Every structure is written in C-alpha cells, then in structure tokens.
Amino acid sequence: MKQSTVRFSKQKDKDFNSTLRERVNAYFAEKGKSMKADSNAVLKSVVMLAMYFLPFAALFIFQISNPWIFLLMWTVMGLGAAGIGVNIMHDANHGAYSKNDKVNKYMGLWMNVIGGNAATWKLQHNVLHHSFTNIDGHDHDIAGPPMLRFSPHQELKPMHRFQHIYAWFLYGLMTLFRSLVTDFTNAWRFRKFGLMRNDKDFRKLLWDIFFWKAFYFTYIIVLPVIFLPVAPWLVILGFFIMHFVLGLTLALIFQCAHVMPECEFPTPDDNGKMDNNWAVHQLMTTANFSPKSRIFSWFVGGLNFQVEHHLFQHVCHTHYRELSQIVQSTAKEFGIQYNMQKNFVLAIWNHGKMLKQLGAVPAPVEQEHPAFKKNK
C-alpha cells in the first residue's frame, strides 16, 4: 500500500472547493464564532464523562450485587463510552476541540482511558480514512475482517452472502477487539505502510499502547474483580456488554456514513490518478442521516453530518448543522450530489441492503450497480 501514489485532480471542480471554503469562512467571520468547541460541546463533554464514570463509581460505592442492576450499569457505561468517543476524543484528535494543541492532545487521550489508543486511531482515521475515503486498499476503515466485504473491489467469498445477517454481531465486537488486539496489529501494519518515520517512533508507539492497556484493564477488570461483591464471570459479562453496546453504536454511526447504496467506491487509474478533486470525492463517498433530529445529533457528536465532518474535520461538530446548509446549497449550485438519508433507522436499513448487495454481486458485474462506479 502506497498512499503517496494516489493523486486527486487539482483542476476538476476546483471552483466548488474554493467557493465552499470561502462561504464557510465567511459564515464564521459574520457570526463572530470560533470554529472550535463552544459551551455546548464542553457541557456535552461533562455529561458523557459522567455517563461513563458515575455508573462505574456506583458499582463500588453501593457495592451493587443484584445481577440485573449490575449489568445495567455496564450497559449505561457502554453508551457513555460511545458518547466520549464521538463527542470528545473524535473532535480532539482531529484538532477540532480547541485552538490549543495541548488541550486537543489531552482531551484526545480519553480514547486511551476507555480502551482504545489515540495514536493508532489518528493514523487509521485521520491519515488513511479521511485522505482516501472508500478507496479500497487505502482506506483502512473499509478493510474489515475476512468475514465482511465493505467494497465492491474486494474479493467476494461464499460467506459474504450472509454478511447482512451476521455483520451486526461483529460490529458489537469491534471495540472489544480494538482494546485487546487491533491497536497492536495496526501499529505493525502502519509501520509496514511507512506511516512512521523510524524504528524509534514505532517503539515509542508500542510502549504507549502497552502502558495504556495495562492502565485500562487494571481499573476496568482487575479492580472490579477484587473489590466488587460479585463473581468474576459477572464482571467479565458486564465488560463484554459494555463493549458490545459501544462497538455496535460506533459501527452503525460510521458505517451508515460510507457503506451505503448512494456512496461510491472509486479507484485510481493505473497512474494513481483520481477522476475528481478531494472535496468532490468526499461528497461522492459520504452520506448524512437524520438531519432534523437534534437530540440524536446531540448524542452522536454531530456525526450524522458526516459530509460536513469530512470536508471540515478541523471544525468542532457543534457547527455541522449550520455548515450543512452551506454545503448542500453549494453542491446543488455546482451540480454535485449531496447524499442524505432521512433518519437513522432508514440509514441502518439501507446499510443492511448494501451489505446484502456486496455479499451477492461478484466483481465482473459490479460496475452495473450505480454505487460501484470506477474511474475511467
């Protein structure tokens, strides 16, 4: 994999990109707003942290032994962890939470506290996914396990015909595997991709992963097993439920933004050239959902406006709703498709249909499907 070989057009639709950015910059200037976190984002940060840590603290303070209440606490923690992920660490690791780089760095470390690793995530998400969205072999977010096929350009296996049935369970395991294995394997993989400058950086990354994993599993597993009045297996079950809720929530938010019937999966030509410029590519490969639901948008960190996030990842999510009006009108003016699903339920349904389609259509026929467009 050589990301440097992929080049987006600098001429095609360049006026769209410059016009859009001028209008967005004018919006912030006219409103006198900062592009970074506002008081709403800070309040949400407090709420999401409380949703995760208060149930965990309650287990110890009240010595909860009733199995149903015990597992309920872990379920709420799963939702809280998802809230921390999409409302705090996501913005921070994109540099969108604060103008101060140190604030972004330390707020981004909340990902490490809930079991992930900010350093490997930034390489996977910021560098690979945002740069090469839906480009097979370059976008690591669509490089799933062998049981899942997220791109029409990936090998079709017999098991994929059932992926629309079993994918949901695998989604629930996503963050569990990340906390146990994936951060380590990704470190080795990204070293192979040339995303680290030297061996010293690689060793530093491994040490970072080991340290935070030791911290995480000590407080989340060891301490409950020692100090809570329940059997160890119940702690493990609670831990599993928490991660299943967390993984399923995050997977649905992000999968419904890219693996959709209306999203395209373009590939570079033999010389590594993409047909469109980067901004248009983001609109082709990304979809929004539930634009009118303020409560839902509040919880998912504005990531139902994924188009705006991909175009302006340095902007805090609390501004996406307003920016969507600018992006949508500008796209219409330039004749560029703007993908939108009416609500989250419909988005999940259509994502399931896309999984079924991907599990049934072999590569030679794929280009007949509008979602399987390929650069000429």
Contacts in CASP RR format, 6 or more apart in sequence:
PFRMAT RR
TARGET T0000
AUTHOR 0000-0000-0000
METHOD contacts of the structure
MODEL  1
MKQSTVRFSKQKDKDFNSTLRERVNAYFAEKGKSMKADSNAVLKSVVMLA
MYFLPFAALFIFQISNPWIFLLMWTVMGLGAAGIGVNIMHDANHGAYSKN
DKVNKYMGLWMNVIGGNAATWKLQHNVLHHSFTNIDGHDHDIAGPPMLRF
SPHQELKPMHRFQHIYAWFLYGLMTLFRSLVTDFTNAWRFRKFGLMRNDK
DFRKLLWDIFFWKAFYFTYIIVLPVIFLPVAPWLVILGFFIMHFVLGLTL
ALIFQCAHVMPECEFPTPDDNGKMDNNWAVHQLMTTANFSPKSRIFSWFV
GGLNFQVEHHLFQHVCHTHYRELSQIVQSTAKEFGIQYNMQKNFVLAIWN
HGKMLKQLGAVPAPVEQEHPAFKKNK
1 137 0 8 1.000
1 138 0 8 1.000
1 193 0 8 1.000
3 127 0 8 1.000
3 128 0 8 1.000
3 131 0 8 1.000
3 132 0 8 1.000
3 138 0 8 1.000
3 193 0 8 1.000
5 268 0 8 1.000
5 272 0 8 1.000
6 132 0 8 1.000
6 135 0 8 1.000
6 138 0 8 1.000
6 268 0 8 1.000
6 272 0 8 1.000
6 274 0 8 1.000
7 268 0 8 1.000
7 272 0 8 1.000
7 273 0 8 1.000
7 274 0 8 1.000
8 274 0 8 1.000
8 276 0 8 1.000
8 277 0 8 1.000
8 278 0 8 1.000
8 281 0 8 1.000
9 273 0 8 1.000
9 274 0 8 1.000
9 275 0 8 1.000
9 276 0 8 1.000
9 277 0 8 1.000
10 277 0 8 1.000
11 277 0 8 1.000
12 275 0 8 1.000
12 276 0 8 1.000
12 277 0 8 1.000
12 280 0 8 1.000
13 276 0 8 1.000
13 277 0 8 1.000
13 279 0 8 1.000
13 280 0 8 1.000
13 334 0 8 1.000
13 336 0 8 1.000
14 277 0 8 1.000
15 334 0 8 1.000
16 277 0 8 1.000
16 279 0 8 1.000
16 280 0 8 1.000
16 330 0 8 1.000
16 331 0 8 1.000
16 334 0 8 1.000
16 336 0 8 1.000
17 277 0 8 1.000
17 278 0 8 1.000
17 279 0 8 1.000
17 280 0 8 1.000
19 330 0 8 1.000
19 334 0 8 1.000
20 279 0 8 1.000
20 311 0 8 1.000
20 326 0 8 1.000
20 327 0 8 1.000
20 330 0 8 1.000
23 326 0 8 1.000
23 330 0 8 1.000
24 312 0 8 1.000
24 315 0 8 1.000
24 323 0 8 1.000
24 326 0 8 1.000
27 322 0 8 1.000
27 323 0 8 1.000
27 326 0 8 1.000
28 34 0 8 1.000
28 35 0 8 1.000
28 319 0 8 1.000
33 319 0 8 1.000
34 99 0 8 1.000
35 96 0 8 1.000
35 312 0 8 1.000
35 314 0 8 1.000
35 315 0 8 1.000
35 316 0 8 1.000
35 319 0 8 1.000
36 96 0 8 1.000
36 97 0 8 1.000
36 98 0 8 1.000
36 99 0 8 1.000
36 315 0 8 1.000
36 316 0 8 1.000
37 45 0 8 1.000
37 91 0 8 1.000
37 96 0 8 1.000
37 97 0 8 1.000
37 98 0 8 1.000
37 316 0 8 1.000
37 318 0 8 1.000
38 316 0 8 1.000
38 318 0 8 1.000
40 318 0 8 1.000
41 87 0 8 1.000
41 91 0 8 1.000
41 97 0 8 1.000
41 316 0 8 1.000
41 317 0 8 1.000
41 318 0 8 1.000
44 87 0 8 1.000
44 88 0 8 1.000
44 298 0 8 1.000
44 301 0 8 1.000
45 87 0 8 1.000
45 88 0 8 1.000
45 107 0 8 1.000
48 80 0 8 1.000
48 83 0 8 1.000
48 84 0 8 1.000
48 85 0 8 1.000
48 87 0 8 1.000
48 88 0 8 1.000
49 84 0 8 1.000
49 88 0 8 1.000
49 110 0 8 1.000
51 76 0 8 1.000
51 77 0 8 1.000
51 79 0 8 1.000
51 80 0 8 1.000
51 83 0 8 1.000
52 77 0 8 1.000
52 78 0 8 1.000
52 80 0 8 1.000
52 81 0 8 1.000
52 83 0 8 1.000
52 84 0 8 1.000
52 114 0 8 1.000
55 73 0 8 1.000
55 74 0 8 1.000
55 76 0 8 1.000
55 77 0 8 1.000
56 73 0 8 1.000
56 77 0 8 1.000
58 64 0 8 1.000
58 73 0 8 1.000
59 70 0 8 1.000
59 73 0 8 1.000
59 224 0 8 1.000
59 228 0 8 1.000
60 224 0 8 1.000
60 227 0 8 1.000
60 228 0 8 1.000
63 228 0 8 1.000
63 229 0 8 1.000
64 70 0 8 1.000
64 73 0 8 1.000
64 228 0 8 1.000
64 230 0 8 1.000
65 228 0 8 1.000
65 229 0 8 1.000
65 230 0 8 1.000
67 230 0 8 1.000
67 234 0 8 1.000
70 230 0 8 1.000
70 234 0 8 1.000
70 238 0 8 1.000
71 234 0 8 1.000
71 237 0 8 1.000
71 238 0 8 1.000
71 241 0 8 1.000
74 238 0 8 1.000
74 239 0 8 1.000
74 241 0 8 1.000
74 242 0 8 1.000
75 241 0 8 1.000
75 242 0 8 1.000
75 245 0 8 1.000
77 242 0 8 1.000
78 241 0 8 1.000
78 242 0 8 1.000
78 243 0 8 1.000
78 245 0 8 1.000
78 246 0 8 1.000
78 249 0 8 1.000
79 245 0 8 1.000
79 246 0 8 1.000
79 249 0 8 1.000
81 114 0 8 1.000
81 175 0 8 1.000
81 242 0 8 1.000
81 246 0 8 1.000
82 245 0 8 1.000
82 246 0 8 1.000
82 247 0 8 1.000
82 249 0 8 1.000
82 250 0 8 1.000
83 299 0 8 1.000
83 300 0 8 1.000
83 301 0 8 1.000
84 110 0 8 1.000
84 111 0 8 1.000
84 114 0 8 1.000
85 110 0 8 1.000
85 111 0 8 1.000
85 114 0 8 1.000
85 250 0 8 1.000
86 250 0 8 1.000
86 253 0 8 1.000
86 299 0 8 1.000
86 300 0 8 1.000
86 301 0 8 1.000
86 302 0 8 1.000
86 303 0 8 1.000
86 317 0 8 1.000
87 299 0 8 1.000
87 301 0 8 1.000
87 317 0 8 1.000
88 97 0 8 1.000
88 107 0 8 1.000
88 108 0 8 1.000
88 110 0 8 1.000
89 107 0 8 1.000
89 108 0 8 1.000
89 109 0 8 1.000
89 110 0 8 1.000
89 111 0 8 1.000
89 118 0 8 1.000
90 301 0 8 1.000
90 303 0 8 1.000
90 317 0 8 1.000
91 97 0 8 1.000
91 107 0 8 1.000
91 316 0 8 1.000
91 317 0 8 1.000
92 98 0 8 1.000
92 103 0 8 1.000
92 104 0 8 1.000
92 105 0 8 1.000
92 106 0 8 1.000
92 107 0 8 1.000
92 108 0 8 1.000
92 110 0 8 1.000
93 104 0 8 1.000
93 108 0 8 1.000
93 111 0 8 1.000
93 118 0 8 1.000
93 121 0 8 1.000
93 122 0 8 1.000
93 125 0 8 1.000
93 126 0 8 1.000
94 126 0 8 1.000
94 313 0 8 1.000
94 314 0 8 1.000
95 101 0 8 1.000
95 104 0 8 1.000
95 314 0 8 1.000
96 104 0 8 1.000
96 313 0 8 1.000
96 314 0 8 1.000
96 315 0 8 1.000
96 316 0 8 1.000
96 317 0 8 1.000
97 103 0 8 1.000
97 104 0 8 1.000
97 107 0 8 1.000
97 108 0 8 1.000
97 316 0 8 1.000
98 104 0 8 1.000
98 107 0 8 1.000
108 118 0 8 1.000
109 118 0 8 1.000
111 117 0 8 1.000
111 118 0 8 1.000
111 121 0 8 1.000
112 118 0 8 1.000
112 212 0 8 1.000
112 215 0 8 1.000
112 216 0 8 1.000
113 212 0 8 1.000
113 215 0 8 1.000
113 216 0 8 1.000
114 216 0 8 1.000
114 246 0 8 1.000
115 175 0 8 1.000
115 178 0 8 1.000
115 179 0 8 1.000
115 212 0 8 1.000
115 213 0 8 1.000
115 216 0 8 1.000
115 220 0 8 1.000
116 175 0 8 1.000
116 178 0 8 1.000
116 179 0 8 1.000
116 183 0 8 1.000
116 212 0 8 1.000
116 216 0 8 1.000
117 178 0 8 1.000
117 183 0 8 1.000
117 208 0 8 1.000
117 209 0 8 1.000
117 212 0 8 1.000
119 205 0 8 1.000
119 208 0 8 1.000
119 209 0 8 1.000
120 183 0 8 1.000
120 186 0 8 1.000
120 187 0 8 1.000
120 190 0 8 1.000
120 205 0 8 1.000
120 209 0 8 1.000
123 186 0 8 1.000
123 190 0 8 1.000
123 195 0 8 1.000
124 140 0 8 1.000
124 141 0 8 1.000
124 186 0 8 1.000
124 190 0 8 1.000
125 141 0 8 1.000
126 313 0 8 1.000
127 195 0 8 1.000
128 138 0 8 1.000
128 139 0 8 1.000
128 140 0 8 1.000
128 141 0 8 1.000
129 139 0 8 1.000
129 140 0 8 1.000
129 141 0 8 1.000
130 310 0 8 1.000
130 313 0 8 1.000
131 138 0 8 1.000
132 138 0 8 1.000
132 139 0 8 1.000
133 139 0 8 1.000
133 258 0 8 1.000
133 281 0 8 1.000
133 282 0 8 1.000
133 285 0 8 1.000
133 286 0 8 1.000
133 310 0 8 1.000
134 142 0 8 1.000
134 151 0 8 1.000
134 258 0 8 1.000
134 263 0 8 1.000
134 264 0 8 1.000
134 265 0 8 1.000
134 266 0 8 1.000
134 285 0 8 1.000
135 265 0 8 1.000
135 266 0 8 1.000
135 267 0 8 1.000
135 268 0 8 1.000
135 274 0 8 1.000
136 142 0 8 1.000
136 143 0 8 1.000
136 151 0 8 1.000
136 153 0 8 1.000
136 154 0 8 1.000
136 265 0 8 1.000
136 267 0 8 1.000
137 143 0 8 1.000
140 186 0 8 1.000
141 254 0 8 1.000
141 258 0 8 1.000
142 150 0 8 1.000
142 151 0 8 1.000
142 258 0 8 1.000
142 259 0 8 1.000
143 150 0 8 1.000
144 150 0 8 1.000
145 170 0 8 1.000
146 157 0 8 1.000
147 159 0 8 1.000
147 160 0 8 1.000
147 163 0 8 1.000
147 166 0 8 1.000
147 170 0 8 1.000
148 160 0 8 1.000
148 163 0 8 1.000
148 167 0 8 1.000
148 170 0 8 1.000
149 155 0 8 1.000
149 156 0 8 1.000
149 157 0 8 1.000
149 160 0 8 1.000
149 163 0 8 1.000
149 358 0 8 1.000
149 359 0 8 1.000
150 255 0 8 1.000
150 259 0 8 1.000
150 358 0 8 1.000
151 265 0 8 1.000
151 358 0 8 1.000
152 265 0 8 1.000
152 358 0 8 1.000
152 361 0 8 1.000
152 363 0 8 1.000
152 366 0 8 1.000
152 369 0 8 1.000
152 371 0 8 1.000
152 372 0 8 1.000
153 265 0 8 1.000
153 267 0 8 1.000
153 363 0 8 1.000
153 366 0 8 1.000
153 374 0 8 1.000
155 363 0 8 1.000
156 359 0 8 1.000
156 361 0 8 1.000
156 362 0 8 1.000
156 363 0 8 1.000
160 358 0 8 1.000
160 359 0 8 1.000
160 360 0 8 1.000
161 359 0 8 1.000
161 360 0 8 1.000
163 355 0 8 1.000
163 356 0 8 1.000
163 358 0 8 1.000
163 359 0 8 1.000
164 352 0 8 1.000
164 353 0 8 1.000
164 355 0 8 1.000
164 356 0 8 1.000
164 359 0 8 1.000
167 352 0 8 1.000
167 355 0 8 1.000
168 248 0 8 1.000
171 247 0 8 1.000
171 248 0 8 1.000
171 251 0 8 1.000
171 252 0 8 1.000
171 255 0 8 1.000
172 243 0 8 1.000
172 244 0 8 1.000
172 245 0 8 1.000
172 246 0 8 1.000
172 247 0 8 1.000
172 248 0 8 1.000
172 251 0 8 1.000
173 243 0 8 1.000
173 244 0 8 1.000
173 247 0 8 1.000
174 247 0 8 1.000
174 248 0 8 1.000
174 250 0 8 1.000
174 251 0 8 1.000
175 243 0 8 1.000
175 246 0 8 1.000
175 247 0 8 1.000
175 250 0 8 1.000
176 240 0 8 1.000
176 243 0 8 1.000
176 244 0 8 1.000
176 247 0 8 1.000
179 213 0 8 1.000
179 216 0 8 1.000
179 243 0 8 1.000
183 209 0 8 1.000
183 213 0 8 1.000
184 206 0 8 1.000
184 209 0 8 1.000
187 202 0 8 1.000
187 205 0 8 1.000
187 206 0 8 1.000
187 209 0 8 1.000
190 196 0 8 1.000
191 202 0 8 1.000
196 202 0 8 1.000
196 205 0 8 1.000
220 239 0 8 1.000
221 235 0 8 1.000
221 236 0 8 1.000
221 239 0 8 1.000
224 235 0 8 1.000
225 232 0 8 1.000
225 235 0 8 1.000
228 235 0 8 1.000
252 344 0 8 1.000
252 348 0 8 1.000
252 351 0 8 1.000
253 300 0 8 1.000
253 303 0 8 1.000
253 304 0 8 1.000
254 303 0 8 1.000
254 306 0 8 1.000
255 351 0 8 1.000
256 287 0 8 1.000
256 289 0 8 1.000
256 341 0 8 1.000
256 344 0 8 1.000
256 347 0 8 1.000
256 348 0 8 1.000
256 350 0 8 1.000
256 351 0 8 1.000
257 286 0 8 1.000
257 287 0 8 1.000
257 288 0 8 1.000
257 289 0 8 1.000
257 303 0 8 1.000
257 306 0 8 1.000
258 285 0 8 1.000
258 286 0 8 1.000
258 287 0 8 1.000
258 306 0 8 1.000
259 351 0 8 1.000
259 354 0 8 1.000
259 355 0 8 1.000
259 358 0 8 1.000
260 287 0 8 1.000
260 339 0 8 1.000
260 341 0 8 1.000
260 347 0 8 1.000
260 350 0 8 1.000
260 351 0 8 1.000
260 354 0 8 1.000
260 371 0 8 1.000
261 350 0 8 1.000
261 353 0 8 1.000
261 354 0 8 1.000
261 357 0 8 1.000
261 370 0 8 1.000
261 371 0 8 1.000
262 287 0 8 1.000
262 337 0 8 1.000
262 339 0 8 1.000
262 371 0 8 1.000
263 284 0 8 1.000
263 285 0 8 1.000
263 286 0 8 1.000
263 287 0 8 1.000
263 339 0 8 1.000
263 371 0 8 1.000
264 284 0 8 1.000
264 285 0 8 1.000
264 371 0 8 1.000
264 372 0 8 1.000
264 373 0 8 1.000
265 285 0 8 1.000
265 371 0 8 1.000
265 372 0 8 1.000
265 373 0 8 1.000
265 374 0 8 1.000
266 274 0 8 1.000
266 275 0 8 1.000
266 276 0 8 1.000
266 281 0 8 1.000
266 284 0 8 1.000
266 285 0 8 1.000
266 373 0 8 1.000
266 374 0 8 1.000
266 375 0 8 1.000
267 374 0 8 1.000
267 375 0 8 1.000
268 274 0 8 1.000
268 375 0 8 1.000
269 275 0 8 1.000
269 375 0 8 1.000
269 376 0 8 1.000
273 375 0 8 1.000
274 281 0 8 1.000
274 375 0 8 1.000
275 375 0 8 1.000
275 376 0 8 1.000
276 284 0 8 1.000
279 311 0 8 1.000
280 336 0 8 1.000
282 307 0 8 1.000
282 310 0 8 1.000
282 311 0 8 1.000
283 307 0 8 1.000
283 311 0 8 1.000
283 331 0 8 1.000
283 336 0 8 1.000
283 337 0 8 1.000
283 338 0 8 1.000
283 339 0 8 1.000
284 337 0 8 1.000
286 306 0 8 1.000
286 307 0 8 1.000
286 310 0 8 1.000
286 339 0 8 1.000
287 306 0 8 1.000
287 307 0 8 1.000
287 339 0 8 1.000
287 340 0 8 1.000
287 341 0 8 1.000
287 347 0 8 1.000
288 304 0 8 1.000
288 305 0 8 1.000
288 306 0 8 1.000
288 307 0 8 1.000
288 308 0 8 1.000
288 324 0 8 1.000
288 338 0 8 1.000
288 339 0 8 1.000
288 340 0 8 1.000
288 341 0 8 1.000
289 304 0 8 1.000
289 340 0 8 1.000
289 341 0 8 1.000
289 342 0 8 1.000
289 343 0 8 1.000
289 344 0 8 1.000
289 346 0 8 1.000
289 347 0 8 1.000
290 296 0 8 1.000
290 297 0 8 1.000
290 304 0 8 1.000
290 341 0 8 1.000
290 342 0 8 1.000
290 343 0 8 1.000
290 344 0 8 1.000
290 347 0 8 1.000
291 304 0 8 1.000
291 305 0 8 1.000
291 321 0 8 1.000
291 324 0 8 1.000
291 340 0 8 1.000
293 304 0 8 1.000
293 343 0 8 1.000
293 344 0 8 1.000
294 321 0 8 1.000
296 304 0 8 1.000
296 344 0 8 1.000
297 304 0 8 1.000
297 305 0 8 1.000
297 320 0 8 1.000
297 321 0 8 1.000
301 317 0 8 1.000
302 309 0 8 1.000
302 317 0 8 1.000
302 318 0 8 1.000
302 320 0 8 1.000
302 321 0 8 1.000
303 309 0 8 1.000
303 317 0 8 1.000
304 344 0 8 1.000
305 317 0 8 1.000
305 320 0 8 1.000
305 321 0 8 1.000
305 323 0 8 1.000
305 324 0 8 1.000
307 324 0 8 1.000
307 327 0 8 1.000
307 338 0 8 1.000
307 339 0 8 1.000
308 315 0 8 1.000
308 320 0 8 1.000
308 323 0 8 1.000
308 324 0 8 1.000
308 327 0 8 1.000
309 317 0 8 1.000
309 320 0 8 1.000
311 327 0 8 1.000
312 323 0 8 1.000
315 323 0 8 1.000
327 338 0 8 1.000
328 338 0 8 1.000
331 337 0 8 1.000
331 338 0 8 1.000
332 338 0 8 1.000
341 347 0 8 1.000
341 350 0 8 1.000
354 371 0 8 1.000
357 369 0 8 1.000
357 371 0 8 1.000
361 369 0 8 1.000
361 372 0 8 1.000
366 372 0 8 1.000
367 373 0 8 1.000
367 374 0 8 1.000
END
